[in-house]
Amino acid sequence: MAVIRSRRRSVTIVEIVMSIVILSVAIPPLMNAFAESAVQSIHPSLAAVAGFLATDRMEEIIARRYRATDGYSAVTTGNFPDETPVSGFSKFNRSVTISNVTAALQPAGSDQGYKRVRVTVSWNGGADAVMVERVFADF
């Protein structure tokens, strides 16, 4: 009669310690990678919101420029003040810069019939920004 011996495989303390060492070396870089990807995934959505806010303000300027009661002379920084923060969007700041330029888009000291309008929307303490630019002519 043959005797059947069953071999039970068990985990030794050395194997457990080795597992803990390997996991303690591997997990922190993985966690950092996940945390960084979470931070980076929000950046495109914030940039999209900033782009919409910049376009929104530029559309307001365009509407005012072509309104029958206002016209070219209404395109001034006084009519479009800085917003810190933008109403309803506390993470974003918006500013409008208007400068006189020549027909060749070179800076001009006085009004030559052309104005360069730049709308800048910034977030993240000014570290990130989106700009929309347009030239208006007096015709």
Backbone torsions as a table, in degrees:
resi	resn	phi	psi	omega
1	MET	NA	131.9	-177.7
2	ALA	-91.5	139.3	179.3
3	VAL	-94.9	125.7	179.0
4	ILE	-97.8	119.9	177.5
5	ARG	-100.8	129.3	176.2
6	SER	-93.8	130.9	177.8
7	ARG	-99.9	115.4	176.7
8	ARG	-97.9	124.7	179.5
9	ARG	-92.5	128.4	177.8
10	SER	-124.2	164.3	180.0
11	VAL	-90.6	131.5	179.4
12	THR	-91.5	164.5	179.4
13	ILE	-63.4	-31.8	178.8
14	VAL	-65.7	-41.2	179.0
15	GLU	-66.3	-39.0	177.8
16	ILE	-64.4	-45.0	179.2
17	VAL	-62.8	-42.3	179.0
18	MET	-62.9	-39.6	177.7
19	SER	-62.3	-44.1	179.7
20	ILE	-63.6	-41.9	179.0
21	VAL	-63.4	-46.3	-179.4
22	ILE	-62.9	-44.2	179.4
23	LEU	-66.6	-37.2	-179.8
24	SER	-68.7	-24.6	176.2
25	VAL	-83.2	-35.4	-173.4
26	ALA	-85.4	-33.9	-171.8
27	ILE	-70.1	-44.0	-178.3
28	PRO	-57.4	-44.4	176.5
29	PRO	-63.5	-35.6	177.2
30	LEU	-64.8	-41.9	178.9
31	MET	-65.1	-40.7	176.6
32	ASN	-62.2	-40.4	178.8
33	ALA	-63.1	-42.9	178.2
34	PHE	-65.2	-42.1	179.8
35	ALA	-64.5	-43.2	179.4
36	GLU	-65.4	-39.4	178.7
37	SER	-66.6	-33.8	176.9
38	ALA	-66.1	-40.5	179.1
39	VAL	-67.0	-43.6	-178.1
40	GLN	-70.5	-26.2	-179.0
41	SER	-71.4	-22.7	179.6
42	ILE	-80.8	-25.2	-176.4
43	HIS	-58.0	-47.8	178.9
44	PRO	-60.3	-36.4	179.9
45	SER	-70.3	-37.5	176.5
46	LEU	-67.0	-37.7	177.5
47	ALA	-65.4	-36.7	177.8
48	ALA	-66.1	-43.4	177.7
49	VAL	-62.3	-43.3	179.0
50	ALA	-61.9	-40.5	177.1
51	GLY	-62.0	-41.7	177.4
52	PHE	-64.5	-41.1	179.0
53	LEU	-65.2	-38.9	178.4
54	ALA	-67.1	-43.7	178.9
55	THR	-64.9	-38.4	178.3
56	ASP	-59.3	-47.0	-179.5
57	ARG	-67.0	-39.1	179.1
58	MET	-64.3	-37.8	176.9
59	GLU	-63.7	-37.0	176.0
60	GLU	-63.0	-41.4	-179.9
61	ILE	-66.8	-43.2	178.5
62	ILE	-61.1	-44.6	-179.8
63	ALA	-61.6	-41.2	-179.9
64	ARG	-68.5	-37.0	179.8
65	ARG	-62.9	-41.3	-174.8
66	TYR	-97.3	5.5	174.5
67	ARG	-72.1	138.5	-175.6
68	ALA	-61.7	-31.0	-176.7
69	THR	-84.9	-17.1	-176.6
70	ASP	-108.6	-75.7	178.0
71	GLY	85.6	-163.5	-175.5
72	TYR	-58.7	-37.2	-177.0
73	SER	-68.2	-16.1	179.8
74	ALA	-82.7	-6.7	179.8
75	VAL	-84.5	83.9	178.9
76	THR	-136.7	155.2	178.9
77	THR	-64.7	-26.6	178.3
78	GLY	-63.8	-29.9	179.3
79	ASN	-82.7	-12.7	-178.0
80	PHE	-134.5	75.7	-175.8
81	PRO	-69.7	160.6	176.6
82	ASP	-65.4	148.0	177.5
83	GLU	-120.7	113.0	-179.8
84	THR	-131.1	97.0	-4.5
85	PRO	-86.8	173.3	176.9
86	VAL	-68.3	134.9	-178.9
87	SER	-58.8	123.4	-180.0
88	GLY	88.0	-8.2	-179.3
89	PHE	-134.8	80.4	-170.3
90	SER	-66.6	-16.4	180.0
91	LYS	-84.5	-9.7	-170.3
92	PHE	-116.8	143.8	171.8
93	ASN	-117.5	144.5	-177.4
94	ARG	-132.8	134.1	178.4
95	SER	-137.0	154.3	178.9
96	VAL	-122.8	128.6	176.2
97	THR	-117.6	125.7	179.7
98	ILE	-121.6	126.0	179.7
99	SER	-134.4	148.6	177.1
100	ASN	-78.8	136.9	178.0
101	VAL	-135.1	164.3	175.8
102	THR	-86.3	179.2	177.6
103	ALA	-63.2	-25.8	177.1
104	ALA	-87.9	9.8	179.7
105	LEU	64.0	28.2	174.2
106	GLN	-91.5	147.3	179.7
107	PRO	-57.0	139.5	179.6
108	ALA	-127.6	144.1	-179.7
109	GLY	-74.2	-30.2	-179.5
110	SER	-127.7	172.5	-177.9
111	ASP	-69.9	115.7	178.2
112	GLN	-101.9	7.5	-178.0
113	GLY	98.1	5.4	178.5
114	TYR	-135.6	137.1	177.0
115	LYS	-129.4	131.6	174.2
116	ARG	-95.1	124.7	-179.3
117	VAL	-114.5	124.8	178.6
118	ARG	-122.7	122.4	175.4
119	VAL	-104.1	124.8	-179.5
120	THR	-119.1	127.5	175.0
121	VAL	-117.0	123.0	-179.0
122	SER	-120.9	156.4	176.0
123	TRP	-150.4	176.1	-179.1
124	ASN	61.7	43.5	178.7
125	GLY	67.4	23.4	-179.1
126	GLY	89.2	-1.4	-180.0
127	ALA	-71.2	-27.2	179.8
128	ASP	-124.1	143.4	-178.8
129	ALA	-153.7	153.8	173.9
130	VAL	-124.9	135.5	179.1
131	MET	-123.3	141.2	173.0
132	VAL	-123.6	132.6	-175.7
133	GLU	-130.4	146.5	179.4
134	ARG	-153.4	151.8	177.4
135	VAL	-111.9	131.8	177.1
136	PHE	-108.7	139.4	179.0
137	ALA	-114.4	148.3	177.6
138	ASP	-92.3	96.3	178.7
139	PHE	-134.8	NA	NA
